[in-house]
Amino acid sequence: MAAKKKLINLLPQEEFEASTVGRILKWAMGTFRIIVIVTEMIVMGAFLSRFWLDAQNSDLGDEISVKSAQIEAQSSQEEEFRNIQTKLAIAKELYAETKPTNKVNLVTSRMPQDTVLSSITVDGKSIQVRGISGSELGIAQLVSNLKSEQSFKKVELGSVNSSEENPFLTIFTIKITL
């Protein structure tokens, strides 16, 4: 004959559930069991998410190394591009200024018949003209013609001297402010 197993319960059910301490213990055991299960689920979720986060971190590291290699490979082109941009900016600035040949052409177009220029010095804001004239009337006509030009702000007759080599010629200096 098979022996029947008897279960021994050390806590009597009727008296245990009937008392206040018994009900509190039963509630605490059920609540703590739920808390332990939820905590284990959170820990397992964190553990499993670690693999996903590691894979993402590895992918981002690879992506950064690829992009940094691309940037490094293009650094010489970028430097060349910046140098060309600098040169273009300088060239644009130079071409934006009024060209000295235009200024010289304005002065020479106003010359009377008996006047010859020996030198023209063009600075950024002024022009210095030295010349020789057969008469003082030619110098006066040149100054008058230059003053009539509206692009010149100020025209000043600097010095007027007789030539030592030829007393019939007059050497003059005119300063033009732009």
Buried (B, 14 or more C-beta within 10 A) or exposed (E): EEEEEEEEEEEEEEEBEEEEEBEEBEEEEEEEEEEEEEEEEEEEEEEEEEEEEEEEEEEEEEEEEEEEEEEEEEEEEEEEEEEEEEEEEEEEEEEEEEEBEEBBEBBEEBBBEBBEBEEBEBEEEBBBBBBBBBBEEBBBBBBEBBBEEEEBEEBEBEEBEEEEEEEEBBBBBBBBEB
